[in-house]
Amino acid sequence: MSRYRSTRRRHDVGGCEDFRRTRRWQRRDLMQAGMLGALGLSVADWWKLLAAAPPPGAGAGQPRRKPAKACIFLFMWGGPSQLDTFDLKPEAPDEVRGPFRPIATKVPGMQICEHFTRLAEHTDKIALIRSLTHDDPAHLSSGHATVTGQLAPVIKSDATPPSDQDSPHFGALVSRLRPCETGLPSSVTMPWKAYHPAAPGGEAPGQHGGWLGPSHDGLLLTGDPNSPDWRPSGLSLPADMTLERLQDRYRLLRSFDQAGRALEMGAAKMALQEHQSRAFDLLSSAGVRQAFDLAAEPDHVRDAYGRNIHGQCVLLARRLVEHGVPMVTINWHNDGRNFWDTHGNNFNRLKDDLIPPSDQALSMLLEDLQQRGMLEETLVVWVGEFGRRPQITAANAGREHWPFCYSGLMAGGGIAGGIVHGASDPHAAYPAADPVSPQDMGATIVDALGIPVDTMLEDREGRPHRITSGKVVDSLFA
């Protein structure tokens, strides 16, 4: 039978430690420096490069267990139905259970939806959480909680866009506290910033550096990696810019800096030079180009992940962590049909469009990581911002928003495989045992990465913030 484990409160370890204040660099500082165009880059490209180049960070305390080296966060934007994925209720009334049937998996007693045929063979690698819960039915603010582990500045809101008051994305925390040491970005997001056209606020908050500042925004890779002409945005030179021309411009820029050194050399000038150097290193590094080169993967591997935008993003995520990137986030892509937000045609959308690519990519990722000896050191998270209402909307075969109970998966990175944590009531409407909030899940992710959850960081105004507000779900770990 599946094992159910209770949640225990994490004991604090170490103490709060002061960290060096994040420097405040605004766009006007770069414009005043008069050097933005020196490398032939736009303002947007420049800021992407600055975010991709991690400044020195700091750590606190000692991890309680061997930390994961990296995290691949699969954000199922829109809210997958728990009743039609990982918490089916075959004994519930027709208006609740839907047409899908549960199937047996590699773990005795752990059943999942019949359409996750590949994942059924890998459930010994996953911890299935059936008791995720909160009370925010809005995509944007609950999305913030999902990708930061903290409540949004304005909760229960689909009208509040991102701001510098948002909590830092998990990738921003990694950039600040566990920066990549190989010259690659510390955090990469693909293939877009999660955005909902039906939400007045548009883009979900919490997908950037937040109160840590834009230098920790991370690198955003847009477009479809499955396209033959795809190139990594922000890390590719313009068509008319050769590496030799870039090097010439950079040398010219350095000569200007040296000439100006005799006149003044303040902290802002020194920091700008440091950022310029990192941006140049990213653009000119053969190692960076290799890490992002999907063409280096054999065709049978690319086929195994799925020749679609999601599958190729997941494959690229594996390549990036293999080359040393500690945090990769994959937001479910813009499919033009509201993603996992299945208010209508829920069952056909899941069966035909949503589950198959997700099932294929997740299953291959787990298998690939294990075969390469990387699963134990790579945390994999699969979750949406909420679930779906148990009662089916008869008029259009849809399910409405439901944050009170939903499911998610964690694997690798020290997580115990083949377990079920928590349980829901007979209609998967509310947790019946061991509830887990987004704050708890966030604290668990931070803890798995070896970052003490009681770490305090200062925002750009010098105000201290604890980086987590939930409790670590210790029972998820092996």
C-alpha positions as CSV (number, residue, x, y, z in Angstrom):
1,M,0.0,0.0,0.0
2,S,1.0,3.6,-0.4
3,R,2.7,5.1,2.6
4,Y,1.1,8.2,4.1
5,R,3.4,10.4,6.2
6,S,2.5,13.2,8.6
7,T,3.9,16.7,8.4
8,R,6.3,17.8,11.1
9,R,7.3,21.4,11.9
10,R,10.9,22.1,11.0
11,H,13.1,23.1,13.9
12,D,15.1,26.3,13.3
13,V,18.8,25.7,12.6
14,G,21.4,28.3,13.0
15,G,20.5,31.9,13.5
16,C,19.5,34.9,11.4
17,E,22.5,36.3,9.6
18,D,22.9,39.7,8.1
19,F,23.6,39.7,4.4
20,R,25.2,42.4,2.3
21,R,22.6,44.8,1.0
22,T,21.5,44.3,-2.6
23,R,22.8,47.2,-4.7
24,R,20.2,49.4,-6.2
25,W,20.7,49.8,-10.0
26,Q,18.0,51.5,-12.0
27,R,17.7,51.8,-15.7
28,R,18.5,55.5,-15.4
29,D,21.9,54.7,-14.0
30,L,22.8,52.7,-17.1
31,M,21.4,55.4,-19.4
32,Q,23.4,58.1,-17.6
33,A,26.5,56.1,-18.0
34,G,26.0,56.5,-21.8
35,M,27.3,53.0,-22.6
36,L,24.2,50.9,-23.2
37,G,24.6,50.9,-27.0
38,A,28.4,50.2,-26.9
39,L,27.9,46.5,-27.4
40,G,25.1,46.8,-29.9
41,L,22.4,45.7,-27.4
42,S,19.0,47.1,-26.6
43,V,17.9,48.1,-23.1
44,A,15.8,44.9,-22.8
45,D,18.7,42.7,-23.9
46,W,21.0,44.4,-21.5
47,W,18.8,43.8,-18.5
48,K,18.4,40.2,-19.5
49,L,22.1,39.8,-19.5
50,L,22.5,41.6,-16.2
51,A,19.9,39.3,-14.6
52,A,21.6,36.3,-16.1
53,A,25.0,37.2,-14.6
54,P,24.8,36.5,-10.8
55,P,26.6,38.8,-8.4
56,P,28.4,37.4,-5.4
57,G,25.9,36.1,-2.8
58,A,26.0,34.9,0.7
59,G,24.8,31.9,2.7
60,A,23.8,31.1,6.2
61,G,24.1,28.1,8.5
62,Q,24.6,24.6,7.4
63,P,22.1,22.4,5.6
64,R,20.4,19.6,7.5
65,R,20.8,17.1,4.7
66,K,22.7,16.8,1.5
67,P,21.4,19.6,-0.7
68,A,20.2,19.2,-4.2
69,K,22.4,20.9,-6.7
70,A,19.6,22.1,-8.9
71,C,15.8,22.4,-9.2
72,I,13.6,22.0,-12.3
73,F,10.3,23.6,-11.6
74,L,7.5,22.6,-13.9
75,F,4.7,25.2,-13.4
76,M,1.4,23.9,-14.9
77,W,0.0,27.4,-15.4
78,G,-3.8,27.5,-15.2
79,G,-4.5,24.9,-12.5
80,P,-4.7,21.2,-13.4
81,S,-7.7,19.2,-12.1
82,Q,-6.8,17.0,-9.2
83,L,-9.8,14.8,-9.9
84,D,-8.6,14.1,-13.5
85,T,-4.9,13.7,-12.9
86,F,-3.6,12.4,-9.6
87,D,-6.5,12.1,-7.2
88,L,-9.3,10.4,-9.0
89,K,-12.5,9.5,-7.1
90,P,-14.1,6.5,-9.0
91,E,-16.7,6.1,-6.2
92,A,-17.9,9.7,-6.4
93,P,-21.2,10.7,-8.1
94,D,-21.2,11.1,-11.9
95,E,-21.2,14.9,-11.5
96,V,-17.9,14.8,-9.7
97,R,-15.8,11.8,-10.9
98,G,-15.8,12.4,-14.7
99,P,-15.0,9.9,-17.4
100,F,-11.4,9.1,-16.6
101,R,-10.4,6.0,-14.7
102,P,-7.5,5.4,-12.3
103,I,-4.8,2.9,-13.2
104,A,-2.4,0.9,-11.2
105,T,1.2,2.1,-11.1
106,K,4.6,0.8,-10.3
107,V,3.9,1.5,-6.6
108,P,1.2,-0.7,-5.2
109,G,-1.8,1.3,-4.0
110,M,-0.7,4.5,-5.8
111,Q,-3.2,5.1,-8.6
112,I,-3.2,7.9,-11.1
113,C,-5.2,8.9,-14.2
114,E,-5.3,6.4,-17.1
115,H,-3.9,9.0,-19.5
116,F,-0.6,9.3,-17.5
117,T,0.5,6.0,-19.0
118,R,4.2,6.7,-19.0
119,L,4.4,8.2,-15.6
120,A,2.7,5.1,-14.1
121,E,6.0,3.4,-14.7
122,H,8.0,6.0,-12.7
123,T,5.9,6.5,-9.6
124,D,8.6,4.8,-7.6
125,K,10.6,8.0,-8.2
126,I,7.9,10.6,-7.1
127,A,6.3,11.8,-3.9
128,L,2.6,12.5,-4.7
129,I,1.1,15.3,-2.6
130,R,-2.7,15.1,-2.5
131,S,-3.4,17.7,0.1
132,L,-2.1,21.0,-1.3
133,T,-4.4,23.7,-0.2
134,H,-5.0,27.5,0.1
135,D,-8.0,29.9,-0.3
136,D,-7.0,32.1,-3.2
137,P,-9.0,31.4,-6.4
138,A,-7.2,34.1,-8.5
139,H,-4.6,33.0,-11.0
140,L,-2.2,35.9,-10.6
141,S,-1.9,36.1,-6.8
142,S,-2.0,32.3,-6.3
143,G,0.6,32.1,-9.1
144,H,2.8,34.4,-7.0
145,A,2.5,32.1,-4.0
146,T,3.3,29.0,-6.1
147,V,6.6,30.3,-7.6
148,T,7.8,32.3,-4.5
149,G,6.4,30.3,-1.6
150,Q,5.0,33.6,-0.2
151,L,1.7,35.4,-0.3
152,A,1.3,38.0,-3.0
153,P,1.3,41.7,-1.9
154,V,-2.4,41.7,-2.9
155,I,-4.1,38.4,-2.4
156,K,-7.2,37.0,-4.2
157,S,-6.5,39.3,-7.1
158,D,-6.3,38.8,-10.9
159,A,-5.9,42.6,-11.3
160,T,-2.6,43.2,-9.7
161,P,0.4,43.0,-12.0
162,P,4.0,42.4,-11.0
163,S,5.8,45.0,-8.9
164,D,9.0,45.5,-7.0
165,Q,7.1,44.6,-3.8
166,D,6.7,41.0,-5.0
167,S,8.5,38.3,-3.2
168,P,11.5,37.0,-5.1
169,H,11.0,34.0,-7.4
170,F,12.7,30.8,-6.3
171,G,15.2,31.5,-9.0
172,A,16.0,34.9,-7.6
173,L,16.7,33.4,-4.2
174,V,19.0,30.9,-5.8
175,S,20.7,33.7,-7.7
176,R,21.3,35.6,-4.5
177,L,22.2,32.7,-2.2
178,R,23.4,29.9,-4.5
179,P,24.8,31.7,-7.6
180,C,26.1,29.6,-10.4
181,E,29.9,29.3,-10.4
182,T,30.4,28.2,-14.0
183,G,29.7,31.5,-15.7
184,L,26.2,30.4,-16.7
185,P,23.0,32.1,-15.4
186,S,21.9,31.1,-12.0
187,S,18.2,31.0,-13.0
188,V,16.5,30.4,-16.3
189,T,12.8,30.6,-17.2
190,M,11.2,29.2,-20.3
191,P,9.4,29.7,-22.7
192,W,7.6,32.9,-21.4
193,K,6.4,34.7,-18.3
194,A,3.1,33.2,-17.2
195,Y,0.4,35.5,-18.5
196,H,-3.4,35.1,-18.5
197,P,-5.4,37.1,-21.1
198,A,-8.5,36.9,-19.0
199,A,-6.9,38.4,-16.0
200,P,-6.9,42.2,-15.9
201,G,-3.4,42.2,-14.4
202,G,-2.1,40.1,-17.2
203,E,1.3,38.7,-16.1
204,A,1.5,36.8,-12.9
205,P,3.5,38.6,-10.2
206,G,6.4,36.9,-8.5
207,Q,8.3,35.8,-11.6
208,H,11.3,38.1,-11.1
209,G,13.7,39.4,-8.5
210,G,10.9,41.3,-6.6
211,W,12.3,43.2,-3.6
212,L,15.7,41.8,-4.3
213,G,15.9,43.9,-7.4
214,P,16.2,43.4,-11.2
215,S,19.8,42.0,-11.0
216,H,18.2,38.8,-9.8
217,D,15.4,38.5,-12.4
218,G,17.0,35.5,-14.1
219,L,17.3,34.8,-17.8
220,L,14.1,34.5,-19.8
221,L,14.2,32.3,-22.9
222,T,11.3,32.8,-25.2
223,G,10.1,31.1,-28.3
224,D,9.7,27.4,-29.3
225,P,12.9,25.3,-28.8
226,N,11.3,22.7,-31.1
227,S,11.5,25.2,-34.0
228,P,14.5,24.5,-36.3
229,D,15.5,28.2,-36.3
230,W,15.1,28.8,-32.5
231,R,17.9,30.7,-30.8
232,P,18.2,31.4,-27.1
233,S,16.9,35.0,-26.7
234,G,19.2,37.3,-24.8
235,L,22.2,35.1,-25.3
236,S,22.5,35.3,-29.1
237,L,24.2,38.1,-31.0
238,P,22.3,40.1,-33.6
239,A,22.5,38.7,-37.1
240,D,24.9,41.5,-38.2
241,M,27.1,41.2,-35.1
242,T,30.0,38.7,-35.2
243,L,31.9,37.7,-32.1
244,E,34.9,39.6,-33.4
245,R,32.9,42.8,-33.7
246,L,31.6,42.3,-30.2
247,Q,35.1,41.9,-28.9
248,D,36.2,45.1,-30.7
249,R,33.3,47.0,-29.2
250,Y,34.1,45.6,-25.7
251,R,37.7,46.6,-26.0
252,L,36.6,50.1,-27.1
253,L,34.3,50.3,-24.1
254,R,37.1,49.3,-21.7
255,S,39.3,52.0,-23.2
256,F,36.6,54.6,-22.4
257,D,36.3,53.2,-18.9
258,Q,40.1,53.5,-18.4
259,A,40.1,57.1,-19.7
260,G,37.3,57.9,-17.3
261,R,39.0,56.2,-14.3
262,A,41.3,59.2,-13.8
263,L,38.3,61.5,-13.5
264,E,36.0,59.5,-11.2
265,M,35.5,55.9,-10.1
266,G,32.5,55.7,-7.8
267,A,30.7,52.5,-6.6
268,A,28.1,52.8,-9.4
269,K,30.7,53.1,-12.1
270,M,32.6,50.1,-10.7
271,A,29.4,48.0,-10.5
272,L,28.5,48.9,-14.1
273,Q,31.9,47.8,-15.3
274,E,31.4,44.5,-13.4
275,H,28.0,44.0,-15.1
276,Q,29.4,44.8,-18.5
277,S,32.2,42.3,-18.0
278,R,29.7,39.5,-17.0
279,A,27.4,40.4,-19.9
280,F,30.3,40.1,-22.4
281,D,31.4,36.8,-20.8
282,L,27.9,35.3,-21.3
283,L,27.8,36.4,-25.0
284,S,31.3,35.2,-25.8
285,S,31.5,32.0,-23.8
286,A,31.7,28.8,-25.7
287,G,30.5,27.0,-22.6
288,V,27.3,29.0,-22.5
289,R,26.7,28.3,-26.2
290,Q,27.2,24.6,-25.6
291,A,24.8,24.4,-22.7
292,F,22.0,26.0,-24.7
293,D,22.6,24.0,-27.8
294,L,19.7,21.6,-28.2
295,A,21.1,20.4,-31.6
296,A,23.8,18.6,-29.7
297,E,21.2,16.2,-28.4
298,P,20.7,13.0,-30.4
299,D,17.4,12.8,-32.4
300,H,16.2,9.8,-30.4
301,V,16.6,11.8,-27.1
302,R,14.7,14.8,-28.5
303,D,12.0,12.5,-29.8
304,A,11.7,10.8,-26.4
305,Y,11.0,14.1,-24.6
306,G,8.4,15.0,-27.2
307,R,8.9,17.1,-30.4
308,N,6.8,20.0,-29.0
309,I,7.5,23.2,-27.1
310,H,7.0,21.7,-23.6
311,G,9.0,18.6,-24.3
312,Q,12.0,20.5,-25.8
313,C,11.9,23.0,-22.9
314,V,12.1,20.1,-20.4
315,L,15.0,18.6,-22.4
316,L,16.8,22.0,-22.4
317,A,16.2,22.2,-18.6
318,R,18.1,18.9,-18.2
319,R,21.0,20.2,-20.3
320,L,21.2,23.4,-18.3
321,V,21.3,21.7,-14.9
322,E,23.8,19.2,-16.3
323,H,26.0,22.2,-17.2
324,G,25.6,23.8,-13.7
325,V,22.5,26.0,-13.8
326,P,21.0,25.6,-10.4
327,M,17.4,26.7,-11.1
328,V,15.3,26.2,-14.3
329,T,11.6,27.1,-14.4
330,I,9.3,25.9,-17.2
331,N,6.0,27.7,-17.3
332,W,3.3,25.9,-19.3
333,H,3.4,27.6,-22.7
334,N,1.0,29.9,-24.4
335,D,-1.2,27.5,-26.3
336,G,-3.8,30.1,-27.1
337,R,-6.5,28.0,-25.2
338,N,-6.0,29.1,-21.6
339,F,-3.4,26.5,-20.7
340,W,-4.6,24.2,-17.8
341,D,-7.5,26.6,-17.0
342,T,-10.2,24.2,-18.3
343,H,-13.4,26.0,-17.6
344,G,-14.8,24.3,-20.6
345,N,-14.2,21.1,-22.5
346,N,-12.1,19.9,-19.6
347,F,-11.9,16.2,-20.4
348,N,-11.0,16.5,-24.1
349,R,-8.5,19.2,-23.4
350,L,-6.8,17.1,-20.8
351,K,-6.9,13.8,-22.8
352,D,-5.8,15.3,-26.2
353,D,-3.7,18.4,-25.5
354,L,-2.5,18.7,-21.9
355,I,-1.7,15.4,-20.3
356,P,0.1,13.7,-23.2
357,P,3.0,16.1,-23.6
358,S,3.3,16.6,-19.8
359,D,3.2,12.9,-19.2
360,Q,5.9,12.2,-21.9
361,A,8.3,15.0,-20.9
362,L,8.0,14.4,-17.1
363,S,8.5,10.7,-17.4
364,M,11.5,11.0,-19.7
365,L,13.0,13.7,-17.5
366,L,12.9,11.4,-14.5
367,E,14.2,8.4,-16.4
368,D,17.0,10.5,-18.1
369,L,18.1,12.1,-14.8
370,Q,18.3,8.7,-13.1
371,Q,20.2,7.1,-16.0
372,R,22.7,10.0,-15.8
373,G,23.1,9.7,-12.0
374,M,21.6,13.2,-11.6
375,L,18.2,12.5,-10.0
376,E,19.4,12.4,-6.5
377,E,21.0,15.8,-6.9
378,T,18.2,17.4,-9.0
379,L,14.9,18.4,-7.4
380,V,11.9,18.1,-9.8
381,V,8.6,19.9,-9.0
382,W,5.3,19.6,-11.0
383,V,2.5,21.7,-9.7
384,G,-0.1,24.3,-10.7
385,E,-1.5,27.3,-8.8
386,F,-4.6,25.5,-7.7
387,G,-7.0,22.7,-8.6
388,R,-10.5,22.5,-10.1
389,R,-13.9,22.4,-8.5
390,P,-15.2,18.9,-7.9
391,Q,-18.7,19.5,-9.5
392,I,-18.5,19.4,-13.2
393,T,-20.1,22.4,-15.1
394,A,-22.7,20.4,-17.0
395,A,-23.3,23.1,-19.7
396,N,-19.8,22.9,-21.1
397,A,-18.1,19.9,-19.4
398,G,-15.7,22.2,-17.5
399,R,-14.4,22.6,-14.0
400,E,-14.0,26.0,-12.3
401,H,-11.2,27.2,-10.0
402,W,-10.7,25.4,-6.7
403,P,-7.8,26.3,-4.5
404,F,-9.0,24.3,-1.4
405,C,-7.5,21.0,-2.5
406,Y,-5.2,20.0,-5.3
407,S,-2.3,17.8,-6.2
408,G,1.4,18.2,-7.0
409,L,4.5,16.1,-7.4
410,M,8.1,16.2,-6.2
411,A,11.0,14.0,-7.1
412,G,14.7,13.7,-6.8
413,G,16.9,16.0,-4.7
414,G,16.5,13.9,-1.6
415,I,12.7,13.4,-1.9
416,A,11.5,10.0,-1.1
417,G,10.1,8.1,-4.1
418,G,7.0,6.0,-4.2
419,I,5.0,7.8,-1.4
420,V,1.7,9.6,-1.2
421,H,1.6,12.5,1.2
422,G,-1.7,13.6,2.6
423,A,-5.2,12.7,1.5
424,S,-8.4,14.4,0.3
425,D,-12.0,13.9,1.2
426,P,-14.3,11.7,-0.9
427,H,-14.8,14.4,-3.5
428,A,-11.2,15.8,-3.5
429,A,-12.7,19.0,-2.3
430,Y,-10.7,19.5,1.0
431,P,-7.7,17.9,2.6
432,A,-8.6,15.0,4.9
433,A,-5.0,14.6,6.3
434,D,-1.7,16.5,6.3
435,P,-2.5,19.7,4.5
436,V,0.3,21.5,2.6
437,S,0.2,25.2,1.8
438,P,2.1,26.9,-1.0
439,Q,4.2,28.4,1.7
440,D,5.0,24.9,3.1
441,M,5.9,23.7,-0.4
442,G,8.1,26.7,-0.9
443,A,10.0,26.1,2.3
444,T,10.5,22.5,1.3
445,I,12.0,23.5,-2.0
446,V,14.3,26.0,-0.3
447,D,15.3,23.5,2.3
448,A,16.0,20.8,-0.4
449,L,18.4,23.2,-2.1
450,G,20.4,23.5,1.1
451,I,19.3,27.1,1.8
452,P,18.4,27.5,5.5
453,V,14.7,28.5,5.6
454,D,15.3,31.0,8.4
455,T,17.7,33.1,6.2
456,M,17.0,36.8,6.3
457,L,17.7,39.1,3.4
458,E,17.4,42.8,3.0
459,D,15.5,44.5,0.3
460,R,16.8,47.5,-1.5
461,E,15.6,49.8,1.2
462,G,17.4,47.8,3.9
463,R,14.3,46.2,5.3
464,P,14.9,42.5,6.5
465,H,12.7,39.7,5.1
466,R,12.7,36.0,6.0
467,I,12.9,34.1,2.7
468,T,10.2,31.5,3.8
469,S,7.0,31.7,5.8
470,G,5.9,28.0,5.8
471,K,7.2,24.8,7.4
472,V,9.3,22.2,5.7
473,V,7.4,19.0,4.9
474,D,10.1,16.7,6.4
475,S,8.2,13.6,5.7
476,L,8.7,14.1,2.0
477,F,12.4,13.4,2.3
478,A,14.0,10.0,2.1
